[in-house]
C-alpha cells in the first residue's frame, strides 16, 4: 500500500510510538498550562503586576498563547522543530523571570530552585524533540 505521495506506507515501530507519546505528553503539558493561565488570567496577571513585570496582561497573554500553539505543534507534529524551539525560549525566559530562587531564602528558595531545575530537564526534553527524527 502506498501513501498519497506514492511512497510505501510503513508500519509504526515501537520506538516511533514511544516518541509520539512523548511528544504528546510534553506538548500536552504546555497546552494545559497555557489554558490554565487563561482560566486564571486576572489572578496571574495581578501576581505579575505585583512583581513589577512590564505590561503583565500582554506578557501573560503572549506567553500563554505560545504555550498553547507551540504545545499543540509539538504534540501533533506540525512544525515540531519550530514548536520545540519556541517552547525552549519560553521555558528559559519564564524560568529566569519567575523562578528567581537566587533572590529568596529558606523554603521558598528550595521550592523555586526545585521548579527551576525541573524546567532545565524540560528544556533537555525539548532539545531532543527539536532534533531531527
FILUM-950938 format. One record per residue: x, y, z of N, C-alpha, C, O, CB in turn. Coordinates in steps of 0.1 Angstrom, whole numbers. Atoms other than C-alpha are relative to their C-alpha. Glycine has a CB too. Layout:
// FILUM-950938
nxx | nyy | nzz | caxx | cayy | cazz | cxx | cyy | czz | oxx | oyy | ozz | cbxx | cbyy | cbzz
X | Y | Z | X | Y | Z | X | Y | Z | X | Y | Z | X | Y | Z $
...
//
This chain:
// FILUM-950938
nxx | nyy | nzz | caxx | cayy | cazz | cxx | cyy | czz | oxx | oyy | ozz | cbxx | cbyy | cbzz
9 | -12 | 0 | 0 | 0 | 0 | 9 | 12 | 0 | 19 | 12 | 7 | -10 | 0 | 12 $
-8 | -12 | 1 | 13 | 35 | -8 | -7 | 12 | 6 | -20 | 12 | 7 | 3 | 3 | -15 $
6 | -13 | -6 | 8 | 69 | 8 | -4 | 9 | -12 | -1 | 5 | -23 | 11 | 7 | 9 $
4 | -9 | 11 | -7 | 98 | -12 | 12 | 5 | -8 | 11 | 9 | -20 | -8 | 12 | 5 $
-12 | -4 | 7 | 29 | 108 | -21 | 6 | -11 | -9 | 15 | -8 | -16 | 10 | 5 | 10 $
-6 | 11 | 8 | 35 | 74 | -37 | 10 | -9 | 7 | 14 | -19 | 2 | 5 | 5 | -12 $
-10 | 8 | -7 | 59 | 62 | -11 | -8 | -11 | 8 | -19 | -10 | 12 | 8 | 9 | 10 $
6 | 11 | -7 | 52 | 28 | 6 | -3 | 4 | 15 | 5 | 11 | 21 | 8 | -12 | -1 $
3 | -3 | -14 | 35 | 31 | 40 | 7 | -10 | 8 | 9 | -22 | 5 | -16 | -2 | 2 $
-8 | 9 | -9 | 55 | 17 | 68 | -8 | -2 | 13 | -16 | 7 | 18 | 14 | 6 | 4 $
7 | 3 | -12 | 41 | 0 | 99 | 7 | 8 | 11 | 19 | 10 | 11 | 0 | -15 | 4 $
-6 | -7 | -11 | 46 | 21 | 131 | 9 | -9 | 8 | 6 | -21 | 10 | -10 | 6 | 9 $
-9 | 7 | -9 | 76 | 10 | 152 | -3 | 3 | 14 | -10 | 13 | 17 | 14 | 2 | -4 $
2 | -3 | -14 | 76 | 7 | 189 | 7 | 13 | 4 | 2 | 21 | 11 | 6 | -12 | 9 $
-8 | -12 | -2 | 103 | 34 | 190 | -8 | 12 | -5 | -9 | 23 | 2 | 14 | 0 | -6 $
8 | -11 | 6 | 81 | 56 | 168 | -12 | 3 | 9 | -16 | 15 | 11 | -4 | -3 | -14 $
12 | -2 | -9 | 50 | 51 | 190 | 4 | 6 | 13 | -3 | 15 | 19 | -7 | -14 | 3 $
-5 | -6 | -12 | 71 | 59 | 221 | 3 | 14 | -2 | 0 | 23 | 7 | 12 | -8 | 6 $
-3 | -14 | 3 | 84 | 91 | 205 | -13 | 8 | -1 | -14 | 19 | 5 | 8 | 1 | -12 $
12 | -7 | 2 | 49 | 101 | 195 | -7 | 3 | 13 | -12 | 14 | 16 | -9 | -8 | -9 $
6 | -1 | -13 | 36 | 95 | 230 | 8 | 11 | 8 | 2 | 19 | 15 | 0 | -13 | 8 $
-8 | -10 | -7 | 65 | 116 | 244 | -3 | 14 | -4 | -4 | 23 | 4 | 15 | -3 | -1 $
3 | -13 | 5 | 58 | 145 | 221 | -14 | 4 | 5 | -16 | 16 | 8 | 0 | -1 | -16 $
14 | -3 | -4 | 21 | 143 | 230 | 0 | 4 | 15 | -7 | 14 | 19 | -10 | -11 | -2 $
-1 | -3 | -14 | 29 | 143 | 267 | 6 | 14 | 3 | 1 | 22 | 11 | 7 | -11 | 8 $
-7 | -13 | -3 | 54 | 172 | 267 | -9 | 11 | -6 | -11 | 22 | 1 | 14 | 0 | -7 $
8 | -10 | 6 | 32 | 192 | 243 | -13 | 3 | 8 | -17 | 14 | 10 | -3 | -3 | -15 $
12 | -1 | -8 | 1 | 185 | 263 | 1 | 7 | 13 | -8 | 14 | 17 | -5 | -14 | 3 $
-2 | -7 | -13 | 16 | 198 | 295 | 0 | 15 | -3 | -5 | 23 | 5 | 14 | -4 | 6 $
0 | -15 | 3 | 23 | 232 | 278 | -14 | 5 | -4 | -18 | 16 | -1 | 10 | 2 | -12 $
13 | -4 | 3 | -12 | 233 | 263 | -9 | 1 | 13 | -16 | 11 | 14 | -7 | -11 | -10 $
7 | 0 | -13 | -27 | 225 | 297 | 4 | 13 | 8 | -5 | 20 | 13 | 3 | -12 | 9 $
-5 | -12 | -8 | -5 | 252 | 314 | -5 | 13 | -6 | -10 | 22 | 1 | 15 | 0 | 1 $
5 | -12 | 7 | -14 | 278 | 288 | -14 | 3 | 2 | -19 | 14 | 4 | 4 | 0 | -15 $
15 | -1 | -2 | -51 | 271 | 290 | -3 | 4 | 15 | -12 | 12 | 17 | -7 | -13 | -3 $
2 | -4 | -14 | -49 | 273 | 328 | 3 | 14 | 3 | -4 | 21 | 11 | 8 | -10 | 9 $
-4 | -14 | -2 | -32 | 306 | 326 | -12 | 9 | -5 | -14 | 20 | 1 | 13 | 4 | -8 $
11 | -8 | 5 | -61 | 320 | 305 | -12 | -2 | 10 | -19 | 8 | 12 | -4 | -5 | -14 $
11 | 2 | -9 | -86 | 305 | 330 | 2 | 8 | 13 | -8 | 12 | 19 | -2 | -15 | 3 $
-3 | -7 | -12 | -69 | 322 | 359 | 7 | 14 | -3 | 15 | 19 | 4 | 10 | -8 | 9 $
-8 | -12 | 6 | -58 | 353 | 338 | 1 | 11 | 10 | 12 | 16 | 12 | -8 | 4 | -12 $
0 | -11 | -9 | -68 | 380 | 363 | 9 | -2 | 12 | 17 | 7 | 15 | -14 | 4 | 5 $
-9 | 3 | -11 | -51 | 364 | 392 | 14 | 0 | -3 | 23 | 6 | 4 | -4 | -14 | 6 $
-14 | 1 | 4 | -19 | 356 | 374 | 5 | 13 | -4 | 17 | 17 | -1 | 2 | -11 | -11 $
-5 | -13 | 5 | -17 | 390 | 357 | 2 | 9 | 12 | 11 | 17 | 13 | -11 | 6 | -9 $
-2 | -7 | -13 | -22 | 405 | 392 | 13 | -3 | 7 | 20 | 6 | 12 | -12 | -2 | 9 $
-13 | 4 | -7 | 7 | 385 | 406 | 12 | 5 | -8 | 22 | 10 | -2 | 1 | -15 | 0 $
-11 | -6 | 8 | 29 | 396 | 377 | 1 | 15 | 2 | 12 | 20 | 3 | -2 | -3 | -15 $
0 | -14 | -3 | 19 | 432 | 383 | 6 | 3 | 14 | 14 | 13 | 15 | -14 | 6 | -1 $
-6 | -2 | -13 | 28 | 429 | 420 | 15 | -1 | 0 | 22 | 5 | 8 | -6 | -10 | 10 $
-14 | 2 | 2 | 62 | 418 | 409 | 7 | 10 | -9 | 18 | 8 | -13 | 3 | -15 | -4 $
-4 | -11 | 8 | 65 | 448 | 387 | 5 | -4 | -14 | 14 | 1 | -20 | 12 | 7 | 6 $
-2 | 4 | 13 | 65 | 430 | 354 | -6 | 10 | -10 | -17 | 15 | -7 | -5 | -15 | -4 $
6 | -10 | 10 | 60 | 454 | 324 | -11 | -7 | -8 | -10 | -18 | -12 | 11 | 5 | -10 $
11 | 4 | 8 | 27 | 451 | 307 | -4 | -15 | 3 | -4 | -24 | -5 | 2 | 1 | -15 $
2 | 14 | -4 | 17 | 420 | 327 | -11 | -7 | -8 | -10 | -19 | -10 | -4 | 0 | 15 $
10 | 7 | 7 | -15 | 413 | 308 | 4 | -4 | -14 | 1 | -15 | -19 | -13 | 9 | -1 $
-5 | 4 | 13 | 2 | 414 | 274 | 10 | -11 | 1 | 10 | -20 | -7 | 7 | 13 | -7 $
-10 | 10 | -2 | 31 | 394 | 287 | -6 | -14 | 3 | -2 | -24 | -3 | 9 | 3 | 12 $
7 | 13 | -3 | 8 | 367 | 301 | -8 | -5 | -12 | -7 | -17 | -14 | -10 | 2 | 12 $
7 | 4 | 12 | -14 | 366 | 270 | 9 | -6 | -10 | 7 | -16 | -16 | -9 | 11 | -6 $
-10 | 4 | 10 | 16 | 363 | 247 | 6 | -14 | 4 | 7 | -23 | -4 | 11 | 10 | -2 $
-6 | 12 | -4 | 33 | 336 | 268 | -10 | -12 | 0 | -6 | -23 | -4 | 5 | 2 | 14 $
10 | 11 | -1 | 1 | 316 | 273 | -3 | -5 | -14 | -6 | -17 | -17 | -12 | 4 | 7 $
3 | 4 | 14 | -6 | 317 | 235 | 11 | -8 | -6 | 9 | -18 | -13 | -2 | 13 | -8 $
-11 | 8 | 4 | 29 | 305 | 228 | 0 | -14 | 6 | 2 | -24 | -2 | 14 | 7 | 4 $
1 | 14 | -7 | 25 | 276 | 253 | -11 | -8 | -8 | -8 | -20 | -11 | -4 | 2 | 14 $
11 | 8 | 7 | -8 | 265 | 236 | 3 | -3 | -14 | 3 | -15 | -18 | -13 | 8 | 1 $
-3 | 2 | 14 | 2 | 270 | 200 | 12 | -9 | -2 | 11 | -19 | -10 | 2 | 13 | -7 $
-12 | 8 | 2 | 37 | 255 | 203 | -2 | -14 | 6 | 3 | -24 | 1 | 12 | 7 | 6 $
3 | 13 | -6 | 24 | 228 | 226 | -8 | -9 | -9 | -5 | -21 | -10 | -7 | 2 | 13 $
7 | 8 | 10 | -1 | 217 | 200 | 8 | -4 | -12 | 7 | -15 | -17 | -12 | 9 | -5 $
-9 | 4 | 11 | 25 | 218 | 173 | 9 | -11 | 4 | 12 | -21 | -4 | 9 | 12 | -4 $
-9 | 11 | -5 | 48 | 196 | 194 | -8 | -13 | 1 | -3 | -24 | -4 | 6 | 3 | 13 $
8 | 12 | -2 | 20 | 172 | 202 | -5 | -6 | -13 | -6 | -19 | -14 | -12 | 3 | 9 $
5 | 5 | 12 | 7 | 169 | 167 | 10 | -2 | -11 | 8 | -9 | -21 | -10 | 9 | -5 $
-11 | 1 | 10 | 40 | 171 | 148 | 0 | 11 | -10 | 8 | 10 | -20 | -1 | -13 | -7 $
0 | -11 | 10 | 31 | 202 | 129 | 10 | 11 | 4 | 9 | 17 | 15 | -15 | 7 | 0 $
-11 | -9 | -3 | 62 | 223 | 128 | 7 | -4 | 13 | 11 | 5 | 21 | -5 | 14 | 1 $
-5 | 5 | -13 | 77 | 202 | 156 | 13 | 7 | 4 | 14 | 11 | 16 | 2 | -15 | -1 $
-13 | -6 | -4 | 112 | 216 | 155 | -2 | 15 | 4 | 3 | 19 | 14 | 10 | 0 | -12 $
2 | -14 | -4 | 100 | 252 | 155 | -8 | 1 | 13 | -5 | 10 | 21 | -8 | 7 | -11 $
8 | 0 | -12 | 74 | 244 | 182 | 9 | -3 | 12 | 8 | 4 | 22 | -11 | -10 | -1 $
-9 | 4 | -11 | 101 | 228 | 204 | 9 | 12 | 3 | 12 | 15 | 15 | 9 | -12 | -3 $
-8 | -11 | -2 | 124 | 258 | 199 | -7 | 12 | 7 | -2 | 18 | 15 | 6 | 5 | -14 $
8 | -11 | -6 | 96 | 283 | 208 | -2 | -4 | 15 | -1 | 5 | 23 | -13 | 1 | -7 $
2 | 4 | -14 | 89 | 263 | 240 | 13 | 0 | 8 | 13 | 3 | 20 | -5 | -15 | 0 $
-13 | -2 | -7 | 126 | 263 | 248 | 2 | 14 | 4 | 5 | 17 | 16 | 12 | -5 | -8 $
-1 | -15 | -3 | 127 | 301 | 245 | -9 | 4 | 11 | -5 | 11 | 20 | -2 | 8 | -13 $
10 | -4 | -10 | 95 | 304 | 265 | 5 | -5 | 14 | 4 | 2 | 24 | -13 | -6 | -3 $
-3 | 6 | -13 | 107 | 280 | 293 | 12 | 7 | 6 | 12 | 9 | 18 | 3 | -15 | -2 $
-12 | -6 | -5 | 141 | 296 | 296 | -3 | 14 | 6 | 1 | 18 | 17 | 11 | 1 | -10 $
4 | -13 | -4 | 126 | 331 | 298 | -8 | 0 | 12 | -6 | 8 | 21 | -7 | 7 | -12 $
9 | 1 | -11 | 98 | 322 | 321 | 8 | -4 | 13 | 5 | 1 | 24 | -11 | -9 | -2 $
-7 | 5 | -11 | 122 | 303 | 344 | 9 | 11 | 6 | 9 | 13 | 18 | 9 | -12 | -3 $
-9 | -10 | -5 | 147 | 332 | 346 | -8 | 12 | 7 | -4 | 18 | 16 | 8 | 6 | -11 $
8 | -11 | -5 | 119 | 358 | 352 | -8 | -4 | 13 | -9 | 5 | 22 | -9 | 5 | -11 $
10 | 4 | -10 | 95 | 339 | 375 | 6 | -8 | 11 | 2 | -7 | 23 | -12 | -7 | -6 $
-6 | 10 | -10 | 116 | 312 | 393 | 14 | 5 | 5 | 23 | -2 | 5 | 1 | -14 | -6 $
-13 | -6 | -4 | 143 | 336 | 406 | 3 | -3 | 14 | 3 | 5 | 23 | -2 | 16 | -1 $
-3 | 6 | -13 | 153 | 314 | 435 | 12 | 7 | 7 | 13 | 7 | 19 | 2 | -15 | -1 $
-13 | -6 | -5 | 186 | 333 | 439 | -4 | 13 | 8 | 5 | 18 | 15 | 9 | 4 | -11 $
4 | -11 | -8 | 166 | 362 | 454 | -7 | -3 | 13 | -10 | 5 | 21 | -9 | 9 | -8 $
7 | 5 | -12 | 150 | 341 | 481 | 8 | -8 | 9 | 20 | -11 | 7 | -12 | -8 | -5 $
-7 | 8 | -9 | 159 | 321 | 511 | -10 | -10 | 6 | -22 | -8 | 5 | 7 | 8 | 11 $
8 | 9 | -7 | 146 | 292 | 532 | -8 | -9 | -10 | -4 | -12 | -21 | -9 | 7 | 9 $
9 | 9 | 7 | 117 | 270 | 520 | -4 | 6 | -14 | -5 | -2 | -24 | -12 | -3 | 8 $
4 | -6 | 13 | 107 | 295 | 492 | 11 | -2 | -10 | 9 | -5 | -21 | -3 | 15 | 2 $
-11 | 2 | 9 | 142 | 293 | 477 | 1 | -15 | -4 | 3 | -17 | -16 | 13 | 3 | 8 $
-1 | 14 | 4 | 141 | 255 | 478 | -11 | -4 | -10 | -8 | -11 | -20 | -2 | -9 | 13 $
11 | 3 | 9 | 107 | 253 | 461 | 2 | 6 | -14 | 0 | -1 | -24 | -13 | 6 | 6 $
-3 | -6 | 13 | 117 | 278 | 434 | 11 | -7 | -7 | 11 | -9 | -19 | 2 | 15 | 2 $
-11 | 7 | 6 | 150 | 261 | 428 | -4 | -14 | -5 | 1 | -18 | -16 | 12 | -2 | 11 $
5 | 13 | 5 | 133 | 227 | 425 | -8 | 2 | -13 | -5 | -6 | -23 | -9 | -6 | 11 $
7 | -2 | 12 | 109 | 241 | 399 | 9 | 4 | -11 | 7 | 0 | -23 | -11 | 11 | 2 $
-9 | -5 | 10 | 138 | 258 | 381 | 8 | -12 | -6 | 10 | -13 | -18 | 10 | 10 | 6 $
-8 | 12 | 5 | 158 | 225 | 379 | -9 | -9 | -8 | -4 | -16 | -18 | 6 | -7 | 12 $
9 | 8 | 8 | 127 | 207 | 367 | -1 | 6 | -14 | -2 | -1 | -24 | -14 | -1 | 6 $
1 | -7 | 13 | 124 | 233 | 339 | 13 | -3 | -9 | 12 | -3 | -21 | -2 | 15 | 2 $
-12 | 3 | 7 | 161 | 226 | 330 | -2 | -14 | -7 | 2 | -16 | -18 | 12 | 0 | 9 $
2 | 13 | 5 | 151 | 189 | 325 | -10 | 1 | -12 | -9 | -6 | -22 | -6 | -9 | 10 $
10 | -2 | 10 | 121 | 200 | 304 | 7 | 6 | -13 | 4 | 1 | -24 | -12 | 10 | 4 $
-8 | -6 | 11 | 145 | 221 | 282 | 8 | -12 | -7 | 9 | -12 | -19 | 9 | 11 | 4 $
-7 | 11 | 5 | 165 | 189 | 278 | -9 | -9 | -9 | -5 | -12 | -20 | 6 | -9 | 11 $
9 | 8 | 8 | 135 | 170 | 265 | -4 | 8 | -12 | -6 | 2 | -23 | -13 | -3 | 9 $
3 | -8 | 12 | 126 | 199 | 242 | 11 | 0 | -10 | 9 | 0 | -22 | -4 | 14 | 4 $
-11 | 1 | 10 | 161 | 198 | 227 | 0 | -13 | -7 | 2 | -13 | -19 | 13 | 2 | 8 $
1 | 13 | 7 | 156 | 161 | 220 | -12 | 1 | -10 | -10 | -4 | -22 | -3 | -11 | 10 $
12 | -1 | 9 | 122 | 170 | 204 | 3 | 8 | -12 | -2 | 6 | -23 | -12 | 6 | 8 $
-4 | -9 | 11 | 138 | 197 | 183 | 10 | -7 | -10 | 12 | -2 | -21 | 6 | 12 | 5 $
-10 | 6 | 8 | 164 | 173 | 169 | -6 | -8 | -11 | -18 | -13 | -9 | 10 | -9 | 8 $
6 | 7 | 11 | 159 | 156 | 136 | -4 | -15 | 4 | 3 | -21 | 12 | 9 | -1 | -12 $
5 | 13 | -4 | 140 | 123 | 138 | 7 | -11 | -8 | 5 | -23 | -6 | -15 | -2 | -3 $
//
